[in-house]
Amino acid sequence: INTMYTLAENNHKSLIDNLKNRGIIDDDEVYDTMLQVDRGKYIKENPYVDTPVYISHGVTISSPHMHALSLKRLMNVLKPGSRAIDVGSGSGYLTVCMAIRTNVLENKNSFVIGLERVKDVVNFSIENIKRDKPELLHIDNFKIIHKNIYQVNEQEKEELGLFDAIHVGASASELPEILIDLLAENGKLIIPLEEGYTQVLYEITKKNGKIIKDRLFDVCFVTLKKN
Ligand code: SAH
């Protein structure tokens, strides 16, 4: 069969259905979550095309297929009551998906936080969330914070607590120690790591205090900046 498909859709549902038809979304929970977060509210230019789009300050919103694949890996640690952090939250798209999936609005045990290094990008994401899910901006268990992950100090680390789900939307040369510290027992961390000229997405889990690393597939993200 010649499986023809078009990459450019003109509305959010078509984009998500297209990802499903291509087999990229093969999980009902990922489908339901992404359907509730309209990419058109997070980026103006070509929101319904399966490609990263430039925001500003060298930053891009990741492609829809990348959001889908990362979310899928995190689904078993993203539940009502889970604690999740999106490092390099950018547009806020994935952070809001985490909020939907953990039901932060109704479940006060759920805690979802986006960490973003560039102040203008933080403001951009807050505008996006205002457009899409303004109610998230009025609760204590959802936050977008202007912070470089490498500059989280001991006290801030204590305040953040431990996370069941950690997503990193930028690639690091080495696994940052801070992320291991923030990972809860049985928690899961998704992070792109540089390997030579390429990047590989890793899934890292903590089991009985031990770190297990799974190499997933090659990816292409912007860099996780040291300062
Ligand atoms: N998932 C996001 C990805 C945005 S690109 C989205 O789809 O919109 C990655 C983001 O990581 C950028 O916004 C960049 O500013 C941010 N970033 C880079 N280094 C960082 C660091 N050390 N700490 C926090 N955020 C960082």
py3Dmol code that shows the C-alpha trace and the ligand (Angstrom):
import py3Dmol

protein = """\
ATOM      1  CA  ILE A   1       0.000   0.000   0.000  1.00  0.00           C
ATOM      2  CA  ASN A   2       1.207   3.458  -0.831  1.00  0.00           C
ATOM      3  CA  THR A   3       0.635   5.262   2.462  1.00  0.00           C
ATOM      4  CA  MET A   4       0.363   8.819   1.302  1.00  0.00           C
ATOM      5  CA  TYR A   5      -0.044  11.405   3.961  1.00  0.00           C
ATOM      6  CA  THR A   6       0.238  15.115   4.188  1.00  0.00           C
ATOM      7  CA  LEU A   7       2.397  16.730   6.851  1.00  0.00           C
ATOM      8  CA  ALA A   8       0.567  20.051   6.730  1.00  0.00           C
ATOM      9  CA  GLU A   9      -2.825  20.184   8.364  1.00  0.00           C
ATOM     10  CA  ASN A  10      -5.025  23.199   8.965  1.00  0.00           C
ATOM     11  CA  ASN A  11      -6.472  22.446  12.370  1.00  0.00           C
ATOM     12  CA  HIS A  12      -5.341  20.838  15.571  1.00  0.00           C
ATOM     13  CA  LYS A  13      -7.525  17.737  15.405  1.00  0.00           C
ATOM     14  CA  SER A  14      -6.272  16.940  11.904  1.00  0.00           C
ATOM     15  CA  LEU A  15      -2.674  17.271  13.096  1.00  0.00           C
ATOM     16  CA  ILE A  16      -3.252  14.844  15.975  1.00  0.00           C
ATOM     17  CA  ASP A  17      -5.260  12.450  13.775  1.00  0.00           C
ATOM     18  CA  ASN A  18      -2.460  12.570  11.234  1.00  0.00           C
ATOM     19  CA  LEU A  19       0.068  11.562  13.940  1.00  0.00           C
ATOM     20  CA  LYS A  20      -2.263   8.728  14.882  1.00  0.00           C
ATOM     21  CA  ASN A  21      -2.677   7.570  11.278  1.00  0.00           C
ATOM     22  CA  ARG A  22       1.096   7.560  10.846  1.00  0.00           C
ATOM     23  CA  GLY A  23       1.409   5.335  13.918  1.00  0.00           C
ATOM     24  CA  ILE A  24       3.334   7.942  15.905  1.00  0.00           C
ATOM     25  CA  ILE A  25       0.517   8.277  18.396  1.00  0.00           C
ATOM     26  CA  ASP A  26      -0.518   4.709  19.203  1.00  0.00           C
ATOM     27  CA  ASP A  27      -1.646   5.375  22.738  1.00  0.00           C
ATOM     28  CA  ASP A  28      -5.156   6.632  23.559  1.00  0.00           C
ATOM     29  CA  GLU A  29      -3.946   8.616  26.542  1.00  0.00           C
ATOM     30  CA  VAL A  30      -1.348  10.498  24.498  1.00  0.00           C
ATOM     31  CA  TYR A  31      -4.015  11.107  21.852  1.00  0.00           C
ATOM     32  CA  ASP A  32      -6.538  12.451  24.389  1.00  0.00           C
ATOM     33  CA  THR A  33      -3.948  14.614  26.121  1.00  0.00           C
ATOM     34  CA  MET A  34      -2.556  16.207  22.964  1.00  0.00           C
ATOM     35  CA  LEU A  35      -6.016  16.745  21.528  1.00  0.00           C
ATOM     36  CA  GLN A  36      -6.762  18.983  24.505  1.00  0.00           C
ATOM     37  CA  VAL A  37      -3.724  21.221  23.925  1.00  0.00           C
ATOM     38  CA  ASP A  38      -4.170  23.128  20.645  1.00  0.00           C
ATOM     39  CA  ARG A  39      -0.716  23.835  19.174  1.00  0.00           C
ATOM     40  CA  GLY A  40      -2.237  26.898  17.460  1.00  0.00           C
ATOM     41  CA  LYS A  41      -2.354  28.582  20.867  1.00  0.00           C
ATOM     42  CA  TYR A  42       1.403  28.088  21.385  1.00  0.00           C
ATOM     43  CA  ILE A  43       2.867  29.143  18.059  1.00  0.00           C
ATOM     44  CA  LYS A  44       1.468  31.350  15.302  1.00  0.00           C
ATOM     45  CA  GLU A  45       3.425  30.150  12.314  1.00  0.00           C
ATOM     46  CA  ASN A  46       2.543  26.735  10.850  1.00  0.00           C
ATOM     47  CA  PRO A  47       1.180  25.347  14.121  1.00  0.00           C
ATOM     48  CA  TYR A  48      -0.388  22.300  12.476  1.00  0.00           C
ATOM     49  CA  VAL A  49       2.678  21.139  10.570  1.00  0.00           C
ATOM     50  CA  ASP A  50       4.764  18.342  12.070  1.00  0.00           C
ATOM     51  CA  THR A  51       7.944  20.368  12.392  1.00  0.00           C
ATOM     52  CA  PRO A  52       9.745  22.403  15.060  1.00  0.00           C
ATOM     53  CA  VAL A  53       9.041  26.147  14.739  1.00  0.00           C
ATOM     54  CA  TYR A  54      11.368  28.979  15.706  1.00  0.00           C
ATOM     55  CA  ILE A  55      10.200  31.082  18.686  1.00  0.00           C
ATOM     56  CA  SER A  56      13.017  33.562  19.505  1.00  0.00           C
ATOM     57  CA  HIS A  57      16.413  33.605  21.313  1.00  0.00           C
ATOM     58  CA  GLY A  58      17.534  30.517  19.377  1.00  0.00           C
ATOM     59  CA  VAL A  59      14.620  28.569  20.811  1.00  0.00           C
ATOM     60  CA  THR A  60      12.092  26.387  19.009  1.00  0.00           C
ATOM     61  CA  ILE A  61       8.832  24.693  19.911  1.00  0.00           C
ATOM     62  CA  SER A  62       9.518  20.990  19.381  1.00  0.00           C
ATOM     63  CA  SER A  63       7.743  19.091  16.629  1.00  0.00           C
ATOM     64  CA  PRO A  64       4.397  17.485  17.459  1.00  0.00           C
ATOM     65  CA  HIS A  65       5.799  13.983  16.829  1.00  0.00           C
ATOM     66  CA  MET A  66       8.565  14.662  19.371  1.00  0.00           C
ATOM     67  CA  HIS A  67       6.035  15.881  21.954  1.00  0.00           C
ATOM     68  CA  ALA A  68       4.007  12.720  21.293  1.00  0.00           C
ATOM     69  CA  LEU A  69       6.964  10.346  21.628  1.00  0.00           C
ATOM     70  CA  SER A  70       8.219  11.973  24.837  1.00  0.00           C
ATOM     71  CA  LEU A  71       4.747  12.016  26.366  1.00  0.00           C
ATOM     72  CA  LYS A  72       4.287   8.362  25.530  1.00  0.00           C
ATOM     73  CA  ARG A  73       7.447   7.397  27.433  1.00  0.00           C
ATOM     74  CA  LEU A  74       6.242   9.431  30.426  1.00  0.00           C
ATOM     75  CA  MET A  75       2.633   8.210  30.498  1.00  0.00           C
ATOM     76  CA  ASN A  76       3.171   5.630  33.244  1.00  0.00           C
ATOM     77  CA  VAL A  77       4.632   8.256  35.588  1.00  0.00           C
ATOM     78  CA  LEU A  78       2.169  10.999  34.642  1.00  0.00           C
ATOM     79  CA  LYS A  79      -1.047  10.321  36.487  1.00  0.00           C
ATOM     80  CA  PRO A  80      -3.409  12.271  38.708  1.00  0.00           C
ATOM     81  CA  GLY A  81      -1.287  12.983  41.805  1.00  0.00           C
ATOM     82  CA  SER A  82       2.081  12.812  40.000  1.00  0.00           C
ATOM     83  CA  ARG A  83       4.802  15.444  40.336  1.00  0.00           C
ATOM     84  CA  ALA A  84       6.284  16.505  36.997  1.00  0.00           C
ATOM     85  CA  ILE A  85       8.882  19.002  35.815  1.00  0.00           C
ATOM     86  CA  ASP A  86       9.506  20.220  32.262  1.00  0.00           C
ATOM     87  CA  VAL A  87      13.068  21.523  32.012  1.00  0.00           C
ATOM     88  CA  GLY A  88      13.373  24.030  29.180  1.00  0.00           C
ATOM     89  CA  SER A  89       9.632  24.509  28.977  1.00  0.00           C
ATOM     90  CA  GLY A  90       9.846  26.910  26.007  1.00  0.00           C
ATOM     91  CA  SER A  91       6.394  27.495  24.537  1.00  0.00           C
ATOM     92  CA  GLY A  92       4.764  25.704  27.476  1.00  0.00           C
ATOM     93  CA  TYR A  93       3.118  23.131  25.215  1.00  0.00           C
ATOM     94  CA  LEU A  94       4.436  20.009  26.918  1.00  0.00           C
ATOM     95  CA  THR A  95       4.144  21.520  30.398  1.00  0.00           C
ATOM     96  CA  VAL A  96       0.425  22.024  29.782  1.00  0.00           C
ATOM     97  CA  CYS A  97       0.111  18.455  28.473  1.00  0.00           C
ATOM     98  CA  MET A  98       1.628  17.333  31.798  1.00  0.00           C
ATOM     99  CA  ALA A  99      -0.893  19.496  33.661  1.00  0.00           C
ATOM    100  CA  ILE A 100      -3.807  17.979  31.739  1.00  0.00           C
ATOM    101  CA  ARG A 101      -2.609  14.439  32.224  1.00  0.00           C
ATOM    102  CA  THR A 102      -2.016  14.846  35.989  1.00  0.00           C
ATOM    103  CA  ASN A 103      -5.263  16.802  36.356  1.00  0.00           C
ATOM    104  CA  VAL A 104      -3.600  19.584  38.393  1.00  0.00           C
ATOM    105  CA  LEU A 105      -6.827  21.587  38.412  1.00  0.00           C
ATOM    106  CA  GLU A 106      -8.658  19.023  40.485  1.00  0.00           C
ATOM    107  CA  ASN A 107      -5.989  16.935  42.093  1.00  0.00           C
ATOM    108  CA  LYS A 108      -4.099  18.991  44.648  1.00  0.00           C
ATOM    109  CA  ASN A 109      -1.434  16.283  45.012  1.00  0.00           C
ATOM    110  CA  SER A 110      -0.450  16.809  41.400  1.00  0.00           C
ATOM    111  CA  PHE A 111       2.358  19.298  40.902  1.00  0.00           C
ATOM    112  CA  VAL A 112       3.585  20.490  37.509  1.00  0.00           C
ATOM    113  CA  ILE A 113       6.369  22.949  36.954  1.00  0.00           C
ATOM    114  CA  GLY A 114       8.081  24.347  33.870  1.00  0.00           C
ATOM    115  CA  LEU A 115      11.625  25.660  34.198  1.00  0.00           C
ATOM    116  CA  GLU A 116      12.834  28.063  31.525  1.00  0.00           C
ATOM    117  CA  ARG A 117      16.159  29.883  31.207  1.00  0.00           C
ATOM    118  CA  VAL A 118      15.055  32.804  28.996  1.00  0.00           C
ATOM    119  CA  LYS A 119      12.784  35.385  30.642  1.00  0.00           C
ATOM    120  CA  ASP A 120      11.169  36.475  27.338  1.00  0.00           C
ATOM    121  CA  VAL A 121      10.361  32.840  26.595  1.00  0.00           C
ATOM    122  CA  VAL A 122       8.800  32.460  30.060  1.00  0.00           C
ATOM    123  CA  ASN A 123       6.568  35.441  29.265  1.00  0.00           C
ATOM    124  CA  PHE A 124       5.774  34.026  25.847  1.00  0.00           C
ATOM    125  CA  SER A 125       4.655  30.727  27.411  1.00  0.00           C
ATOM    126  CA  ILE A 126       2.528  32.521  29.986  1.00  0.00           C
ATOM    127  CA  GLU A 127       0.760  34.409  27.175  1.00  0.00           C
ATOM    128  CA  ASN A 128       0.179  31.083  25.420  1.00  0.00           C
ATOM    129  CA  ILE A 129      -1.268  29.502  28.549  1.00  0.00           C
ATOM    130  CA  LYS A 130      -3.462  32.567  29.095  1.00  0.00           C
ATOM    131  CA  ARG A 131      -4.853  31.990  25.602  1.00  0.00           C
ATOM    132  CA  ASP A 132      -5.322  28.249  26.039  1.00  0.00           C
ATOM    133  CA  LYS A 133      -5.866  27.311  29.700  1.00  0.00           C
ATOM    134  CA  PRO A 134      -5.899  30.517  31.809  1.00  0.00           C
ATOM    135  CA  GLU A 135      -7.248  28.617  34.826  1.00  0.00           C
ATOM    136  CA  LEU A 136      -3.805  26.988  35.192  1.00  0.00           C
ATOM    137  CA  LEU A 137      -2.319  30.372  36.037  1.00  0.00           C
ATOM    138  CA  HIS A 138      -4.498  30.681  39.144  1.00  0.00           C
ATOM    139  CA  ILE A 139      -3.524  27.524  41.018  1.00  0.00           C
ATOM    140  CA  ASP A 140      -0.563  26.823  43.330  1.00  0.00           C
ATOM    141  CA  ASN A 141       0.313  23.416  41.950  1.00  0.00           C
ATOM    142  CA  PHE A 142       1.158  24.662  38.441  1.00  0.00           C
ATOM    143  CA  LYS A 143       4.041  27.055  37.767  1.00  0.00           C
ATOM    144  CA  ILE A 144       6.355  28.294  35.059  1.00  0.00           C
ATOM    145  CA  ILE A 145       9.588  29.485  36.637  1.00  0.00           C
ATOM    146  CA  HIS A 146      12.375  31.568  35.155  1.00  0.00           C
ATOM    147  CA  LYS A 147      15.440  29.512  36.092  1.00  0.00           C
ATOM    148  CA  ASN A 148      18.447  27.788  34.594  1.00  0.00           C
ATOM    149  CA  ILE A 149      18.430  24.153  35.735  1.00  0.00           C
ATOM    150  CA  TYR A 150      22.204  24.305  36.330  1.00  0.00           C
ATOM    151  CA  GLN A 151      21.657  27.189  38.743  1.00  0.00           C
ATOM    152  CA  VAL A 152      19.197  25.513  41.076  1.00  0.00           C
ATOM    153  CA  ASN A 153      20.810  25.726  44.527  1.00  0.00           C
ATOM    154  CA  GLU A 154      20.457  23.353  47.484  1.00  0.00           C
ATOM    155  CA  GLN A 155      17.637  25.316  49.063  1.00  0.00           C
ATOM    156  CA  GLU A 156      15.692  25.525  45.793  1.00  0.00           C
ATOM    157  CA  LYS A 157      16.259  21.810  45.287  1.00  0.00           C
ATOM    158  CA  GLU A 158      14.713  21.117  48.704  1.00  0.00           C
ATOM    159  CA  GLU A 159      11.761  23.351  47.869  1.00  0.00           C
ATOM    160  CA  LEU A 160      11.169  21.656  44.521  1.00  0.00           C
ATOM    161  CA  GLY A 161      11.097  18.186  46.037  1.00  0.00           C
ATOM    162  CA  LEU A 162      11.221  14.968  44.040  1.00  0.00           C
ATOM    163  CA  PHE A 163       9.612  14.282  40.662  1.00  0.00           C
ATOM    164  CA  ASP A 164       7.966  11.206  39.191  1.00  0.00           C
ATOM    165  CA  ALA A 165       8.355  12.610  35.684  1.00  0.00           C
ATOM    166  CA  ILE A 166      11.162  14.806  34.365  1.00  0.00           C
ATOM    167  CA  HIS A 167      11.222  15.974  30.764  1.00  0.00           C
ATOM    168  CA  VAL A 168      14.180  17.872  29.344  1.00  0.00           C
ATOM    169  CA  GLY A 169      13.542  19.693  26.077  1.00  0.00           C
ATOM    170  CA  ALA A 170      17.178  20.555  25.317  1.00  0.00           C
ATOM    171  CA  SER A 171      20.252  18.380  24.873  1.00  0.00           C
ATOM    172  CA  ALA A 172      23.075  18.062  27.395  1.00  0.00           C
ATOM    173  CA  SER A 173      26.653  16.892  26.892  1.00  0.00           C
ATOM    174  CA  GLU A 174      26.425  14.928  30.138  1.00  0.00           C
ATOM    175  CA  LEU A 175      23.570  13.893  32.351  1.00  0.00           C
ATOM    176  CA  PRO A 176      23.187  16.779  34.840  1.00  0.00           C
ATOM    177  CA  GLU A 177      23.631  15.612  38.455  1.00  0.00           C
ATOM    178  CA  ILE A 178      20.786  17.863  39.611  1.00  0.00           C
ATOM    179  CA  LEU A 179      18.286  15.867  37.538  1.00  0.00           C
ATOM    180  CA  ILE A 180      19.315  12.591  39.172  1.00  0.00           C
ATOM    181  CA  ASP A 181      18.843  14.283  42.546  1.00  0.00           C
ATOM    182  CA  LEU A 182      15.360  15.514  41.583  1.00  0.00           C
ATOM    183  CA  LEU A 183      14.232  12.106  40.334  1.00  0.00           C
ATOM    184  CA  ALA A 184      11.948  10.206  42.729  1.00  0.00           C
ATOM    185  CA  GLU A 185      12.228   6.463  43.326  1.00  0.00           C
ATOM    186  CA  ASN A 186      10.509   4.729  40.363  1.00  0.00           C
ATOM    187  CA  GLY A 187      10.527   8.072  38.577  1.00  0.00           C
ATOM    188  CA  LYS A 188      11.408   8.570  34.926  1.00  0.00           C
ATOM    189  CA  LEU A 189      13.607  11.145  33.204  1.00  0.00           C
ATOM    190  CA  ILE A 190      13.574  11.777  29.450  1.00  0.00           C
ATOM    191  CA  ILE A 191      16.608  13.675  28.177  1.00  0.00           C
ATOM    192  CA  PRO A 192      18.499  14.084  24.904  1.00  0.00           C
ATOM    193  CA  LEU A 193      22.247  13.527  25.381  1.00  0.00           C
ATOM    194  CA  GLU A 194      24.944  14.497  22.902  1.00  0.00           C
ATOM    195  CA  GLU A 195      26.956  11.654  21.393  1.00  0.00           C
ATOM    196  CA  GLY A 196      29.578  12.884  18.974  1.00  0.00           C
ATOM    197  CA  TYR A 197      27.783  14.821  16.272  1.00  0.00           C
ATOM    198  CA  THR A 198      24.373  13.426  17.091  1.00  0.00           C
ATOM    199  CA  GLN A 199      21.983  13.394  20.008  1.00  0.00           C
ATOM    200  CA  VAL A 200      20.272  10.381  21.486  1.00  0.00           C
ATOM    201  CA  LEU A 201      17.123  10.430  23.579  1.00  0.00           C
ATOM    202  CA  TYR A 202      17.596   8.593  26.875  1.00  0.00           C
ATOM    203  CA  GLU A 203      15.071   7.258  29.305  1.00  0.00           C
ATOM    204  CA  ILE A 204      16.473   7.180  32.818  1.00  0.00           C
ATOM    205  CA  THR A 205      14.755   5.466  35.717  1.00  0.00           C
ATOM    206  CA  LYS A 206      15.554   5.180  39.403  1.00  0.00           C
ATOM    207  CA  LYS A 207      14.919   1.724  40.878  1.00  0.00           C
ATOM    208  CA  ASN A 208      15.965   0.897  44.455  1.00  0.00           C
ATOM    209  CA  GLY A 209      18.155   3.972  44.328  1.00  0.00           C
ATOM    210  CA  LYS A 210      19.944   2.675  41.215  1.00  0.00           C
ATOM    211  CA  ILE A 211      20.026   4.567  37.936  1.00  0.00           C
ATOM    212  CA  ILE A 212      19.049   2.635  34.819  1.00  0.00           C
ATOM    213  CA  LYS A 213      19.757   4.188  31.411  1.00  0.00           C
ATOM    214  CA  ASP A 214      17.866   3.209  28.268  1.00  0.00           C
ATOM    215  CA  ARG A 215      19.035   4.474  24.912  1.00  0.00           C
ATOM    216  CA  LEU A 216      15.980   5.250  22.756  1.00  0.00           C
ATOM    217  CA  PHE A 217      16.653   6.881  19.359  1.00  0.00           C
ATOM    218  CA  ASP A 218      18.420   9.766  17.621  1.00  0.00           C
ATOM    219  CA  VAL A 219      16.912  13.215  18.016  1.00  0.00           C
ATOM    220  CA  CYS A 220      17.685  16.881  17.353  1.00  0.00           C
ATOM    221  CA  PHE A 221      17.120  19.451  20.108  1.00  0.00           C
ATOM    222  CA  VAL A 222      18.536  22.859  20.993  1.00  0.00           C
ATOM    223  CA  THR A 223      21.331  22.899  23.606  1.00  0.00           C
ATOM    224  CA  LEU A 224      20.790  22.898  27.354  1.00  0.00           C
ATOM    225  CA  LYS A 225      22.793  26.007  28.273  1.00  0.00           C
ATOM    226  CA  LYS A 226      25.174  25.935  31.233  1.00  0.00           C
ATOM    227  CA  ASN A 227      24.630  29.624  32.052  1.00  0.00           C
TER     228      ASN A 227
END
"""
ligand_1 = """\
26
SAH
N 9.427 21.520 24.973
C 9.723 22.901 24.597
C 11.132 22.959 24.059
C 11.660 24.348 23.890
S 13.334 24.400 23.273
C 8.718 23.312 23.532
O 8.319 22.446 22.758
O 8.334 24.497 23.460
C 14.253 24.175 24.777
C 14.151 25.262 25.804
O 15.120 24.998 26.814
C 14.430 26.666 25.325
O 13.317 27.478 25.584
C 15.638 27.115 26.119
O 15.633 28.491 26.468
C 15.550 26.233 27.353
N 16.813 26.006 28.060
C 18.052 25.840 27.527
N 18.958 25.626 28.493
C 18.292 25.665 29.681
C 18.684 25.513 31.038
N 19.951 25.276 31.360
N 17.733 25.594 31.999
C 16.440 25.826 31.671
N 16.006 25.977 30.398
C 16.918 25.895 29.409
"""
view = py3Dmol.view(width=600, height=400)
view.addModel(protein, "pdb")
view.setStyle({"model": 0}, {"cartoon": {"style": "trace"}})
view.addModel(ligand_1, "xyz")
view.setStyle({"model": 1}, {"stick": {}})
view.zoomTo()
view.show()
